[in-house]
Every structure is written in structure tokens, then in C-alpha cells.
Amino acid sequence: MNVDKLKSTIAKRGGIAKANRYKVILTPPQQSLFNIDPQAIFTSLISGEGINAGSLINNPRDVAMLCTAAQIPGREIATNEVTLQKQTVKMPYGFIDPDVELTFMCTNDMYIKKMFDDWSNSVIDTKNYILNYKSDFTSDIIIQQLNMDDKVTYGAKLINAFPVNVGAIDYSYDSEEVASFTVSFTYDRYELEGGIGSFLSGVSEALGVLG
């Protein structure tokens, strides 16, 4: 391999894409946006700390900041084996979009874990065993690749996503690691977007929250 040609190819393509340069835009359903925990509010009042109005809303920007690992999904072409004369070949008949996993670190108030608990409960009411309407518990998720200037170069938009597994939090007296958990999302489909398209999707999502 010619090293100079490799360097030239990388340079004209804007450099190497870094796996730690990403952004997640995730707006939970409306019922999970509000962090109204009566016990936490009562504790804050009797301790004299008062109530911070900002803490009562699960800010999508905070959610994105606490996302420590993400994935842009791949795609598998589903095939059947078909025998043609003496040769067996694979014939496509559809495609499979795998679930996407996002990992989040916890803060001391555990608000992000509570948010996903609420989101999960909005899918199926675990007390009354009632399945809710899909339109009430799905949301679009945007995962973007950023360059070194924090500009969007690529992205994927998960349409009608919702959590199918809110992972466990592991604890140990010997551990110095930050408490974290992983959430698996399923979705109807995903759309790949270029830099401009993904940026505009992010802006549209933000305007939707403000609306």
C-alpha cells in the first residue's frame, strides 16, 4: 500500500471519521418528558433545597449529553435459497433492520433511568396489563456522525422508535465505574441522511419539541 496515496485519499475526504464524534437527538413521548416524582419533590421541600423547575422536565439535550454509546444501524437483506439447475443461489425477498442500542450514564437523581422506566410503562401498563396505542409511545430518534468541527456529515433517522429492553444497572463494591444502562430500541424503519438532510431533521425535531 502506498502511504502517500492513502494520506491523500483521507485528506480529500475530510479526514478519518472518529467513533467518538456523534450526536443523538432523542425526544421521548410527551408523558415521559415530565419528571414529576412526588417523593423526590417532597424530599427537596423538607430538606430546604426547594424545587428547580428545570429538573421537572426531561430536557432532550440532557438526554443526548448522557448518551455514552450509540449505533447507526446496518441492514440485512433477507434471502431464500433457490436451486437453479445444479446451482443453489440466494434470492432476496425483503430486508431486516436490527434493533439499535443506546447506552446512558446515570446522574445521582437517576432521572434518565426514571424517564425510560416511564417510557417503557407507556408501552404496556404493567399494573393493569393494558397495551397502549402505538402513536402514544413512539418517537423518532436521530443518530448523527460529526466531523472534528462538530458538523453533521451523515445520519440515520429511526422512524417510530420505542424501547423494547431497558437494561439492568450493575453494582459492585469493587467498581469505580459510573453507573450506566443500555436501552434497546425497535422501530418501523430507518432513513439514511446526508449531512444537510440529517441537520435539517435535527432542527425539525427540536422545533417539534418547542411546539
Sequence and secondary structure as in RCSB ss.txt:
>XXXX:A:sequence
MNVDKLKSTIAKRGGIAKANRYKVILTPPQQSLFNIDPQAIFTSLISGEGINAGSLINNPRDVAMLCTAAQIPGR
EIATNEVTLQKQTVKMPYGFIDPDVELTFMCTNDMYIKKMFDDWSNSVIDTKNYILNYKSDFTSDIIIQQLNMDD
KVTYGAKLINAFPVNVGAIDYSYDSEEVASFTVSFTYDRYELEGGIGSFLSGVSEALGVLG
>XXXX:A:secstr
  HHHHHHHHHHTTS   TT EEEEE   HHHHB   HHHHHHHHHTT    GGGGB  HHHHHHTEEE      
EEEEEEEEETTEEEEEEEEEE   EEEEEE  TT HHHHHHHHHHHHHEETTTTEE  HHHH EEEEEEEE TTS
 EEEEEEEEEEEEEEE      TT  S  EEEEEEE SEEEEEEHHHHHHHHHHHHHHHH 
